[in-house]
Amino acid sequence: MTKTKELSKDVTDKIVDLHKVGLGYKTIAKQLGEKMTTVGAIIRKWKKHKIVGMFI
């Protein structure tokens, strides 16, 4: 069984907000202390579904 960490709605909202103002995945990940792959997954899901939290 793998360990997973569910991000709070505040963190996922912050990731999307930072992306909207033009920051890249790497910069967002570094600022928030999250993995770049996690940031990328959240942004891709947001782009596809236009909502945050429900599918993350």
BAMAR-199581 format. One record per atom (N, C-alpha, C, CB): atom name; residue in three letters; x, z, y; residue number from 1. Coordinates in steps of 0.001 Angstrom, whole numbers, plus 524288, in hexadecimal, padded with zeros to 5 digits. Atoms other than C-alpha are relative to their C-alpha. Glycine has a CB too. Layout:
- CA,ALA,X,Z,Y,NUM .
...
REM end
This chain:
- N,MET,8034B,80000,7FB6C,1 .
- CA,MET,80000,80000,80000,1 .
- C,MET,8037D,80000,804DA,1 .
- CB,MET,7FC3E,804C4,7FFFA,1 .
- N,THR,7FCD0,8005E,7FB50,2 .
- CA,THR,8057B,7FC3B,80D3D,2 .
- C,THR,7FE01,803B0,80430,2 .
- CB,THR,80015,7FA6B,80209,2 .
- N,LYS,80176,7FCA9,7FB9E,3 .
- CA,LYS,8058D,804D7,8191A,3 .
- C,LYS,7FE57,7FC80,80484,3 .
- CB,LYS,8049A,803AF,801A2,3 .
- N,THR,801BE,802ED,7FB6F,4 .
- CA,THR,7FDDC,7FFC4,8249B,4 .
- C,THR,7FEEA,803CB,80468,4 .
- CB,THR,7FB17,7FCB1,7FEC0,4 .
- N,LYS,800FF,7FCD1,7FB69,5 .
- CA,LYS,7FC45,804D3,8324D,5 .
- C,LYS,7FBEA,7FD2B,80345,5 .
- CB,LYS,80523,80106,80334,5 .
- N,GLU,8040F,80267,7FCD8,6 .
- CA,GLU,7EFBC,801FB,83969,6 .
- C,GLU,80104,80149,805B7,6 .
- CB,GLU,7FA7D,801E0,7FE49,6 .
- N,LEU,7FF12,7FF36,7FA72,7 .
- CA,LEU,7F1E1,80008,847E7,7 .
- C,LEU,7FAF7,80190,802B8,7 .
- CB,LEU,80247,7FB0F,8027F,7 .
- N,SER,8049C,7FE64,7FD08,8 .
- CA,SER,7E8C1,80664,85194,8 .
- C,SER,7FDFF,7FB69,8033D,8 .
- CB,SER,80147,804BD,80393,8 .
- N,LYS,8025D,8040E,7FCB5,9 .
- CA,LYS,7DF8F,7FE16,859AB,9 .
- C,LYS,80308,7FF7D,8051E,9 .
- CB,LYS,7FA2D,80143,8011F,9 .
- N,ASP,7FCFB,80025,7FB24,10 .
- CA,ASP,7E778,801D4,865B7,10 .
- C,ASP,804EC,7FCAC,7FF70,10 .
- CB,ASP,8017B,8058B,801AD,10 .
- N,VAL,7FB2A,802F5,800E1,11 .
- CA,VAL,7F3F0,7FC2A,85FE6,11 .
- C,VAL,7FECF,7FA35,7FF51,11 .
- CB,VAL,802EE,8021B,7FB2A,11 .
- N,THR,80147,8058A,800C9,12 .
- CA,THR,7ED80,7EF93,85B64,12 .
- C,THR,7FE29,7FD7F,8051E,12 .
- CB,THR,7FBBE,7FF66,7FBC0,12 .
- N,ASP,801A4,801FD,7FAE0,13 .
- CA,ASP,7E709,7EDF4,868BA,13 .
- C,ASP,804B7,7FF10,80381,13 .
- CB,ASP,7FC32,803D8,802A5,13 .
- N,LYS,7FB4C,80076,7FCC8,14 .
- CA,LYS,7F428,7F024,86F58,14 .
- C,LYS,80330,7FB38,7FE5A,14 .
- CB,LYS,8035C,80503,7FF95,14 .
- N,ILE,7FD2B,80498,801F7,15 .
- CA,ILE,7FA92,7E5D4,866A7,15 .
- C,ILE,7FD86,7FB01,80219,15 .
- CB,ILE,8000D,7FFEF,7F9F0,15 .
- N,VAL,802BD,804AD,7FE1F,16 .
- CA,VAL,7F03E,7DBC8,86A48,16 .
- C,VAL,8008B,7FF7D,805ED,16 .
- CB,VAL,7FA29,80032,7FE74,16 .
- N,ASP,7FF71,80029,7FA4B,17 .
- CA,ASP,7F0D5,7DF6E,878BC,17 .
- C,ASP,8056C,7FE21,801A0,17 .
- CB,ASP,7FEF1,80568,80256,17 .
- N,LEU,7FAAD,801AB,7FEBC,18 .
- CA,LEU,7FF9C,7DDDF,87918,18 .
- C,LEU,800CB,7FA3D,7FEB1,18 .
- CB,LEU,80403,8035B,7FD0B,18 .
- N,HIS,7FFA7,80588,80169,19 .
- CA,HIS,7FE64,7D0C5,87226,19 .
- C,HIS,7FD3A,7FC9E,80417,19 .
- CB,HIS,7FD9D,7FF0E,7FA86,19 .
- N,LYS,802F8,802F9,7FC14,20 .
- CA,LYS,7F439,7CC3F,87C0D,20 .
- C,LYS,80318,7FF38,80509,20 .
- CB,LYS,7FADE,802C6,80139,20 .
- N,VAL,7FCE9,80093,7FB36,21 .
- CA,VAL,7FDC6,7CEA8,88745,21 .
- C,VAL,80515,7FD06,7FF16,21 .
- CB,VAL,80136,80556,80247,21 .
- N,GLY,7FBAE,80384,80100,22 .
- CA,GLY,807F0,7C64C,8808B,22 .
- C,GLY,804B4,8022F,7FD22,22 .
- CB,GLY,801BD,7FDF7,804DB,22 .
- N,LEU,7FB95,7FDD5,802E8,23 .
- CA,LEU,810D5,7CF73,878F6,23 .
- C,LEU,8000B,7FDE1,7FA6F,23 .
- CB,LEU,7FFC4,80607,7FFF4,23 .
- N,GLY,7FF63,801F9,80550,24 .
- CA,GLY,81626,7CACC,86BED,24 .
- C,GLY,7FF88,80452,7FBF8,24 .
- CB,GLY,80535,7FD49,7FF6A,24 .
- N,TYR,80093,7FC43,80452,25 .
- CA,TYR,814BB,7D145,85EA7,25 .
- C,TYR,80477,803EE,7FFE3,25 .
- CB,TYR,7FFBC,7FD1C,7FAC7,25 .
- N,LYS,7FB67,7FC9D,8005F,26 .
- CA,LYS,8228D,7D69C,85EC3,26 .
- C,LYS,80008,80414,80461,26 .
- CB,LYS,80508,7FCB7,80035,26 .
- N,THR,8001C,7FC6F,7FB8B,27 .
- CA,THR,8213F,7DCA8,86C51,27 .
- C,THR,7FBBF,80415,7FF59,27 .
- CB,THR,7FF2D,7FCFA,80515,27 .
- N,ILE,8045B,7FC60,800D9,28 .
- CA,ILE,81409,7E2B0,86924,28 .
- C,ILE,8016E,803ED,7FBC2,28 .
- CB,ILE,7FAF5,7FCFF,7FE7D,28 .
- N,ALA,7FE84,7FC92,80457,29 .
- CA,ALA,81921,7E827,85C50,29 .
- C,ALA,803F4,80418,801C8,29 .
- CB,ALA,80243,7FCC8,7FB74,29 .
- N,LYS,7FBFA,7FC67,7FE28,30 .
- CA,LYS,824E8,7EE30,862EA,30 .
- C,LYS,7FDA9,80415,803B7,30 .
- CB,LYS,8046B,7FCF8,802BE,30 .
- N,GLN,80268,7FC66,7FC3B,31 .
- CA,GLN,81CC5,7F433,86DF1,31 .
- C,GLN,7FCA3,8041A,7FD58,31 .
- CB,GLN,7FCB7,7FCFB,803E9,31 .
- N,LEU,803B8,7FC77,80281,32 .
- CA,LEU,812E3,7FA4C,864B3,32 .
- C,LEU,80221,8029B,7FB14,32 .
- CB,LEU,7FB1C,7FD14,7FEAD,32 .
- N,GLY,7FDAE,7FDA2,804A4,33 .
- CA,GLY,81C06,7FDB7,85980,33 .
- C,GLY,7FD6A,7FE60,7FAEB,33 .
- CB,GLY,7FFCB,805C6,80077,33 .
- N,GLU,8027B,8021C,804B7,34 .
- CA,GLU,814DB,7F542,84F9E,34 .
- C,GLU,8034C,7FB7F,7FDEF,34 .
- CB,GLU,7FA4C,7FE27,80126,34 .
- N,LYS,7FD39,80470,80247,35 .
- CA,LYS,819F1,7EAC2,84675,35 .
- C,LYS,7FDFE,7FAF1,80268,35 .
- CB,LYS,7FF5A,7FFE7,7F9FC,35 .
- N,MET,8017B,80506,7FDC2,36 .
- CA,MET,819F5,7DCEF,84BA4,36 .
- C,MET,7FBF1,7FD42,7FC97,36 .
- CB,MET,804D4,7FC84,800AF,36 .
- N,THR,803D3,80275,80379,37 .
- CA,THR,81272,7D84E,83FA6,37 .
- C,THR,7FA94,80263,800BA,37 .
- CB,THR,801BB,80088,7FA49,37 .
- N,THR,804FD,7FD61,7FF08,38 .
- CA,THR,807CF,7E25B,84268,38 .
- C,THR,7FD91,7FDF9,80509,38 .
- CB,THR,800BF,805FD,80049,38 .
- N,VAL,801D9,80205,7FAF7,39 .
- CA,VAL,806B9,7DDF6,85088,39 .
- C,VAL,7FDFE,7FA6B,7FF4C,39 .
- CB,VAL,80472,8002C,8042D,39 .
- N,GLY,80198,8056B,800EF,40 .
- CA,GLY,8060E,7CFC4,84C1C,40 .
- C,GLY,7FADE,7FFA6,7FD13,40 .
- CB,GLY,8042F,7FD20,7FCFC,40 .
- N,ALA,804DA,8000F,80312,41 .
- CA,ALA,7FB6A,7D2A6,8422E,41 .
- C,ALA,7FB50,80177,80362,41 .
- CB,ALA,8006B,803C5,7FB54,41 .
- N,ILE,8044A,7FE51,7FC97,42 .
- CA,ILE,7F316,7D9B4,84C43,42 .
- C,ILE,7FE8C,7FBA9,803CD,42 .
- CB,ILE,80183,80500,80306,42 .
- N,ILE,8010D,8042F,7FC3B,43 .
- CA,ILE,7F47A,7CEB2,85628,43 .
- C,ILE,7FD7E,7FB4D,7FD52,43 .
- CB,ILE,80514,7FE55,802C3,43 .
- N,ARG,8025F,8046A,802D4,44 .
- CA,ARG,7F17C,7C425,84C02,44 .
- C,ARG,7FA4C,80120,7FEA9,44 .
- CB,ARG,80319,7FED1,7FAF7,44 .
- N,LYS,80569,7FE95,80144,45 .
- CA,LYS,7E540,7CB6A,847A9,45 .
- C,LYS,7FCA3,80004,804E4,45 .
- CB,LYS,7FFC9,80561,7FD56,45 .
- N,TRP,802E4,80002,7FB15,46 .
- CA,TRP,7E132,7CD38,855CD,46 .
- C,TRP,7FED6,7FA5D,801B2,46 .
- CB,TRP,8031F,802EB,8044F,46 .
- N,LYS,800D2,80579,7FE84,47 .
- CA,LYS,7E302,7BEAF,8588E,47 .
- C,LYS,7FBC6,7FD78,7FCA5,47 .
- CB,LYS,8051E,7FCE9,7FF86,47 .
- N,LYS,803C5,80258,80398,48 .
- CA,LYS,7DAEA,7BB1D,84CA1,48 .
- C,LYS,7FA7E,80224,800D7,48 .
- CB,LYS,801B0,800F0,7FA5F,48 .
- N,HIS,80524,7FD82,7FFD2,49 .
- CA,HIS,7CFCF,7C4E5,84E53,49 .
- C,HIS,7FE4B,801BC,80570,49 .
- CB,HIS,7FFFB,80499,7FC78,49 .
- N,LYS,80106,7FE57,7FA9C,50 .
- CA,LYS,7D0BB,7C859,85CE9,50 .
- C,LYS,7FE00,8059A,80073,50 .
- CB,LYS,7FC1D,7FC60,80275,50 .
- N,ILE,80120,7FA67,7FFAD,51 .
- CA,ILE,7CECD,7D6B5,859C8,51 .
- C,ILE,804A0,802F2,7FDBA,51 .
- CB,ILE,7FAD3,8016D,7FD0E,51 .
- N,VAL,7FBAA,7FCCE,801DC,52 .
- CA,VAL,7D83C,7E1C3,85725,52 .
- C,VAL,7FDCF,804A4,7FD17,52 .
- CB,VAL,8038C,801CD,80490,52 .
- N,GLY,80164,7FB3A,802C3,53 .
- CA,GLY,7D72F,7EC8F,84D38,53 .
- C,GLY,7FCD4,7FF2C,7FB18,53 .
- CB,GLY,7FD16,80373,80383,53 .
- N,MET,8037F,8008A,8046C,54 .
- CA,MET,7CC86,7E7F5,84413,54 .
- C,MET,802AA,7FD9F,7FB3C,54 .
- CB,MET,7FB63,7FCBC,80185,54 .
- N,PHE,7FD82,802BA,8045A,55 .
- CA,PHE,7D535,7DF2F,83BB9,55 .
- C,PHE,8059C,801C1,7FF21,55 .
- CB,PHE,7FFE0,7FA30,800EF,55 .
- N,ILE,7FA87,7FE5A,8003E,56 .
- CA,ILE,7E1EE,7E6A3,83D3A,56 .
- C,ILE,80083,804DD,7FCCA,56 .
- CB,ILE,80237,800E9,80571,56 .
REM end
